[in-house]
Structure formats: C-alpha cells, structure tokens
Amino acid sequence: MASGGGNKRAWVADLEGGLAGAGAASERALWSKHSVHRVPAAVKDLHPHAYRPQVVSLGPFHHGDQRLVPMEPHKLRVVARFVGRRRRPVAEFVAAVEAAAAELEESYQDLAGEWRGERFLQVMFTDGCFLLEMMRTAKVIGGGGGGKHDEASGAVGGYAHNDPVFGRHGAVYMVPYVRRDMLIVENQLPLLLLQKLVAVETGKESQDLMVLRFISPSCKTPPAKEHRALHPLDLFRKSLLSGQHQRPRGDRGSAGAGRDDRRRDDDEEANGGIIRSAAELYEAGIRFRRSPTASLHDITFRRGVLALPFVVVDDSTEYAFLNLMAFERLHAGAGNDVTAYVLFMDSIIDSARDAALLTARGVIQNAVGSDKAVARLFNGLSKDVVALDGAGGDGELYAVRRAVSRYCRKPCHVWRANLVHTYFRSPWAFMSLAAAVFLLAMTVAQTVYTVLPFYQQGGNGGEATYAAPAPR
C-alpha cells in the first residue's frame, strides 16, 4: 500500500510539473513551427499507398525503409558532384545547414530523439543535395539550360546518358517517381533547407520556381512572393490556388429571394449546401464551361452558367489531392481550399454520365480511361472526409452552391428538368414522345377534316341543299 501511495504521489508530481510548464503561448509557438506532419493511421488505412513514397525517402520519416534503401548509394555519389561543381568545401555547405538545424528539426512533428543532432544534419544535407541535383539535371535534359550537355557522348551535366537516375534514362523512368514522392505529405524537405544550400552554391536563395517547374511542369502560375511556401507540397498547393480570378459568387437576382426562398435557404444551410449532380443540373438548364484560369478558386455561377477550372485527371491526380487534403487537415492555418474544391467536384460527379458531360465541356481532361474511372476517383477522394463548416474556401463555394440551388428551384427550371428527365434522357423515350405527338397530330387532323364540311354547310345560310330525285 505504501508503494502504491508513493507511485501515486510521483504520478501527481509529474502532472503538476506538466501543468506548470504548459501554456497557451508556448503550445501555440510549438504547433506553428511544425510543417511536416505524420498522417494518422485511420487516414492511411483508407488509401495505404497514397501516403508512402515509392523510390526515395526525403527527410527522416521514411529514412531506412527497406523499399527505399536502393536509392541511398545514388544520394551519396551525387553529393560529390553537387559540392565539387562550385569547388567549395563540404564544410561550408554543412555549416549553412547546421545554422538552420534547430529550425529544421522543429519543422518535423513528433521527431524521434535519435534524430536530433548529427544524424539529422547528415540526412538533411544528403537529401537536399540529391533533390537539387535531380531537379537541375531534369531541367538540362528538358532543354531548360543550367548545365553542360555533351552531344558526342550524350552525357548530361557530367552524368552518363544511361545513368539510371540522373541521365536521360533516369529522366524517363525515375523522374516521374521522384516527382510523385515529392508530393507525399510525410516525405517533405523544408524549402529553408534548399535555400541554404543554393545560397552557398550560387549566392542566391530563390529556388521556388525550379521546384515548382519540376513537380508540376505544366504549371503556368507560380504563387505570389508574399505567399511563402513551407515545402514542395505547400508550394504546389499555393500554385493551384493562385492566379487572377474573381471570387466565386452567384447571380445577383438571388438577393431578392422571398420568404419561401429564405426558408428553403435555411434548410439548405442545415443540409450543408447540397448540390445536384452535373447531369441533373444540365437537365435543369444549367450550362458548363471552363473558367478562364486554372485556379481552384475560379468557380463562378452567373446567368445559368457554371464555370469550373480545367483539371487533368491522370494517374497522379488521386495521390496529389489526397496529400494536399491531408496537409490541410494536419497543418493549422493552411486553410481548406483544396478540400472544398474536391468536395464540390464530388458533389457534381456521381456517375460516368456526369464525368462525360464535364469532359465534353472542356472542364476535365480524362487521362485515366473511362468516364466511370473519373467518377470513381472523385467519389473516393472524399471518403470519410468531414464536411466543412462554410469557412475558408468552402465559404466561397457555399455561395455558389446556394445560387445553383436557387436557380434549380425556380418553377420554369423544375418543369424543364422534369420534361428533359422524363422524355429526353434516352433516344427511346424521345422516339416514344415523337410517336405520341405524331399520332395526336394525325388524330387532330382527321377530326378537322371530318368536321370541316359541316361548318362549310353552315356558312351557306344554314339551308341544306338537296339534289332532285332521279326520274324513274
């Protein structure tokens, strides 16, 4: 009993010590420094392969994974090339990284104790050099300059043309996987690390554009300089949300809604701003077109036209959106703009018919095969995602949802939707309607021709004219 009492007192003492050191200010400062997070097991279980790197570990969280160990020798051999290019001592690069080591360590949430110190510094230095060299050689091979290209031997930036990672062979078979792994939320290198290495190598700190061009070659809208990114995934996210666009809004006419409309609006708010599928909206008279920019914010609804940003749906779409949504979920202050966009697209894409309609209108470029695969992809992205509360990006899209819902509730649009859904949804229904109309027209015509002689007789004064009987 005495021993139990002593354990209890020690336990209480530990609690009191924790309470003494706890404070809102200290906790807020601690959480604000984290930018690379671990994905909870409950989230990983839904898409096990989406949150796991395939060929290379970047940072401490997946370092030592047996599936990624084959890339480690390539990291070590690239350090000598990277450092030797500027003929600067290795110690100078290491010192630059070490000066920011404390801030880099704080970037990783729940970093284990064995990663503090020299081991962490070595991984940061090696992985940072590898990533910069990978992006540099890919830029040279792509014709972007920045390195030597030996036409006779085919060597690129000092690497043989058949180098499995940094040559032309690697550009075809390795770069796509490295690009994918750079978008894994647990596999991030802080951009601060790359800035420190580039500053020693070239004297400049800006490398955001190179990073963005590597992970998203088709991106034409880099984020504004004032929107400083934390790591490649955050940089990619900010690029998807940047660009000149108008804030989402609905028709002005909805502002004058009557009492019944306001009551329905309250019902919509209770139901989370439910919106119909694209095919149902089309039946109600709504048309779709591509927005003038690719920003995920550029969603508008005006005068019966719903404008949506262009999106390419391919093999990278699923894991990219899943990791972007995971980052928004885990990083306080990141917002929920990408999540709001995904939920909106899931709302209007329920079936292959919806995906085919948006593809035909130029909103979606289908690179995964069937329209059914596109619908399945968007429906899977929102699995077990908590509905947003109308704040942030979802608050902007919520206005669009309500405007679209008001449009569909107007009597003329309800009648049109019922007509299209009942008689024009399939060729057989249309043929049946056409046959019925034809038969009705024929019946009316026959009736007219039958009754018309009697009206003509009435036009002669109402006197009947009889022919004289023939003589017998």
MIVO-47504 format. One record per residue (C-alpha): z negated, x, y negated. Coordinates in steps of 0.5 Angstrom, whole numbers, plus 500, padded with zeros to 3 digits. Each point is the difference from the previous one (the first is absolute). Layout:
<rs>
ZXY;...
</rs>
This chain:
<rs>
500500500;498506495;507503502;504493498;496500494;502507498;507498501;500494496;497504494;505505501;506495500;497496494;499507496;508501502;501493497;496502494;504506499;507497500;498495495;497505495;507503501;504494500;503498493;506495498;503506495;499505506;504496505;505498495;502507499;500502507;504494502;505501494;501507503;503498507;507499500;502502508;497495504;499498507;503494503;494495503;501499508;501493499;506501496;503506504;500495506;505495497;505506499;498506504;506504499;501499493;494504497;501506505;504506498;506502505;501507499;496503494;493500498;499501493;492500498;494500504;500493503;505502505;500507501;499502507;504494503;503503506;506496499;501504493;498507502;507502502;501500492;495505499;504506501;505498495;495499495;497507501;507503499;502496494;494503496;503507500;507497498;497496494;495505498;505506500;505496496;497502494;497506502;493498498;494502504;497495505;493500497;503498493;502493504;494500504;496501493;503494497;499495506;493503500;499498493;501493501;497500507;494495498;504495497;505500506;494499505;498494496;507497501;498499507;496494502;495502506;502507500;496503506;495506499;504505504;506499495;496503494;502507498;505505502;503495506;501495495;503505495;505503505;502493502;502498493;503507499;505500506;501493500;502500492;505506501;503496506;501494496;503503494;505505504;502494504;502496494;503506497;505501506;502493501;502500492;504506501;503497506;501494497;504503494;494500495;500507499;494504500;501506505;505504503;506498505;504505504;506497501;502505505;494499505;498493498;493503498;497495495;494503496;499506504;500496507;505500505;505494501;497498506;493501498;496494504;496498494;503503493;507501502;506495500;498498507;493498497;503496495;503495504;495500506;493502497;500498492;500492502;494501504;496504495;502495494;497495504;494504502;499501492;499492499;494500505;494498496;496505504;505505500;500502493;499506496;498499492;505502495;495504497;501505506;507500499;500501492;495506501;505504505;506498496;497503493;499506504;507501503;504497493;495500495;501492499;495495503;505494501;503498507;499493500;508499499;501504506;495497504;503493499;507502501;498503507;496494502;505495497;507503499;503493497;494499495;503500493;494498496;494505500;494498498;498501492;496506499;494497498;499497507;498506503;500499508;495503504;504502506;507499503;499493503;497498493;506503496;504496505;496493498;501501493;507501500;501494504;496496494;504504494;506498496;502496495;499493502;497493497;493498502;501494505;500493498;502493501;504495496;497498493;501493502;494500505;496501494;500493498;498497507;497493500;493498503;503499507;503507500;494504497;496496506;505503505;500507497;492500501;502498508;505506500;494504497;496498505;505502506;502507497;506498496;504498507;508501499;505498505;505504504;506502497;505495504;495494497;501503493;507500501;501493502;495498494;506503495;497507499;504506500;499507501;503506497;498508500;495502494;503505495;495505502;497502507;493500497;496496505;497497493;507497498;499493504;502494495;502493500;504496495;504494500;500499507;502508502;495504503;501508499;498505505;500507500;505504505;497502506;503504506;497498507;500506505;496504505;496503494;498493497;494498504;496506500;501501493;498494498;494500505;498506497;501498493;496494501;494504504;500504494;499494495;495498505;496506500;500503493;496496495;505500494;506501503;502492499;503495505;507500497;504502507;495496504;502494495;507501501;500501508;496493500;505497495;506502505;496498506;500493497;507499499;502503506;498496506;506501504;507503501;503495496;496502494;502507501;507499501;500496493;497505496;505506504;506495498;497500492;499508500;493500500;499503507;504506503;499499507;500506504;496498506;505496503;499493501;497495495;495498505;497507500;500500492;496493500;495503506;499507496;497496493;496495504;497506504;498504494;496494497;496499507;492500498;501501493;495497496;503495495;500503493;496496494;505500495;498506497;505506498;507500503;498493504;498497493;507501497;503498507;496494500;503497493;507501504;497496506;498494496;506500496;504500506;496494503;500496494;508501500;500497507;495494499;505497495;503494503;507502499;499506504;496497505;505495501;506505500;495504505;500494505;507499500;502507501;495501505;502493504;508500499;502507498;496505504;505500506;507499501;499494505;495497495;506500495;505498504;496494502;499498493;507501498;502496506;495494498;503501493;507499502;498494504;496497495;506501495;505497505;496494501;499499493;508501499;501495506;495495496;504501494;507498503;497494503;497497494;505502495;505494502;495495499;499503493;507500498;501493502;494498495;504504495;505494500;496495497;496498507;506496502;502501507;508501501;502496507;507501503;504494501;501498508;506502503;505494502;499497507;
</rs>
